Amino acid sequence: MSLTKEIVIAKANAASKNTLMETLQIEVIDYGVDFLVAKMPVNSRVHQPDGVLHGGATAALAESVGSFASHIFIDTEKFFVRGIEITANHIKSIKEGFVYAKATFIHKGRTTQLLDIRVTDEADNLIAVCKLSTISLPKNN
């Protein structure tokens, strides 16, 4: 059975209940053959002390969208996904509005995946560039 874009987005957002993604108000908003997009509001909840977006919140957004992307493309009956490494290069500060993270695959292997995650603001300015490595591990049923 092929899942529609709406079903994938709804399932991803439902999986966020009672998690860090819900706390940070991360919402999956778009999905395609090789990408996933999520957004996060920028407000005092995700600010560092001087009033701009905290790099840790940016990294949490990037890891969330990248892990969701890897999760969508595996057989979740047999495997689960874990992030194994993330890097984030912070390019521009933002104080308010929304940031958008688009995860695209650089490598989509059976065991490991490598994703490029671009974080932008509402005007499509580049806020951060992240790389995420994930691993698909067999479930022990």
Helices and strands as residue ranges (DSSP letters): H 5-15, H 20-23, E 27-32, E 35-42, G 44-46, H 55-72, E 79-90, E 97-108, E 112-121, E 126-138
